[in-house]
Amino acid sequence: MKTYSRLLKHLFTTTVSGKRAFPPATLKQIEVSIAAGEKLHHAEVRLIVEHSLAATAVLHHTTSRQRAIELFSQYRIWDTEENCGILIYVNLADRKVEIIPDRAIANLVSQNDWHAVCRTMTHGFAQGKFHDSAIAALTQLNVLLQSQFPADATHPNQLPNSPIVL
């Protein structure tokens, strides 16, 4: 029964849902927030929003975490000079946010801190505040990364700052 209800959620969460939650102005502000944050820390942040998984993925019990790891690889977020890529993955149908950090950052930030950033987003998303909660979570993430992985003048931008909507 659980698989069936999850499948229905994914079938009925469409690209229109994604565009409504993340309109162009929100996507632009996310890009600006990522770029501003990367001036404060060494991490390279990518945000990917996916409205739903394919039916086959749901039927194979693919979790949001598994999908995030797949996208981390597919979009080569691991391919940074200092192993400092971070994926923030948003699955609208599952109402899940996953953060996948690369090796250099994974050990610097506690699981509790990652979960706090995810909670900022999911709590706001539950209230329909996609714009505000995404920007608040990015601000929270940037402060956290600045304290653990501060930038210096030599840090090049290695990954695009624009969010990806699948």
N, C-alpha and C positions, 0 to 999 in steps of 0.2 A: 504493500500500500504506500509506503514511504517513497519508493522509486516512482510510482505512478503520479503522486502529487508533485514531486520534484520535476518530473517530465512535463507536466502541465504548466508549471511555473515557467519553465524554460521555453516551452512552445508559445506561450502568451506574452513573454517579455520580448518585445520586438525592437528593431532599430529605432522606431519612433520613440520608444521608452528611453532609449539611450540618448537620443537627440533632445528630448524634453528634459532629461536630468542634467545633461552636459551640453548646453547650447554653445554656439561659437564664442560668445563673450566669456563664458566660464572657462572654456578651453584656452582662450587667449590669456586669461588671468592665471590659470594654472601654469602655462608656459612662462609667464613673467615671474611667478613665484619660484619656479624651479631655477630659472636663470639667476635670480637674485640670491637664492640660497647657495648656489654653486660658487658664488663669489666669497662666501663665508666659510666653506668647508671643502674638503678634497673629494667628496663623493660625487658620483654622476647618477642623477635620479631620472628615472623614466616612469611615467604613469600610463597604464593601459586600462581602458574601460572596455568591458565586454558585456553586451546586454544579456546574452545567454549562451549556453553551450549547445553544440549539436546534439540531436536526440541520441545518436550512437554513444556520445561521451557520457550522457546522463545514464543511459542503459548499462554502460560499462562501469558505472559508479565512480567516474572521474570526479575528484574533489576539486574545490577551488585552489587548494594548495598545489595539487598535482598540475593543474592547468597553468598556474603561475610559474612553476618551475619549467614547464615546457616553453612558455613564452619568454622566460629569462634566457633560455638557450636560443630560441628561434630568432629573437631580436638582438642577440649577441651582447646582452647587457654585461656579461662577464668579460667582454673583450675591451678592457681598459688597462692602461699602462700600470696602474697601481692596484688592480683587482678591487676597484672601489665602486662598482656599479650597484645600484639599488633599484629593484622593481617594486612599484606599488601597483598591485593588481586589484581592480574592482570588478566583481561579478554582480551585476544588477539583479539577475533572477534569484541567485542564492543569497543576495544581500550580504556578501562577504567581501572583506578586504584582506589581502595577503601582502606581506612585505617580504621580499626575497633579497637579502644582502649578499654581496660577494665576500670572498674570504677575508680581505683586509678589514672589512667593517663588521663582519658577523661577530667577532669576538670582542669588539670594543663596546657594543651596545647590548644591554641585557634584554632578554625576552620580554620582561615587564615593560620596558620602554617601547619596544616595537608594538606590543599589544595596546599600549596607551594611545599611540598614534592611530592604530586601526580602530580603536573604540571612539576616538574623536570623529572619525569619518562615519562609522556605522550608526552612531547615536544621532548624528545630524541627518544622515540619509533616511533614517526611520521617521524623522519629522518632515521629510521632504526638502530639507535644506542642503541640497547637493553642493551648490556654489560655496556657501559659507563654511560648511564643514570640510570640504576639500581644501580650501585655502587655509583654514585654521590648522588642519592636520599637516599641511606642508610647512607652515610657519613653525609648528611644534617640532617637526622633523628637522628643519634647518637649524633651530636652536640646539637640539640634541646633537646633531652632527658637528656643529661648530664647536661644541664643548669637547667632543671626543676625537674629532678628525679635522682640526682647523686648517684653513687654506693658507697658502703662501702665494707670493706673486707669480710663481712659475706654473701654476695649475692650469693646463689647457682644457677647454671644453671638448670632451671626447665623444659624447653621445648627444643626439638632438634633445632639446628641451621641450619640444612640443609633445603634448599627450597623444596617444594613439587610441582611436575608438574603433573597435572591431565590430 
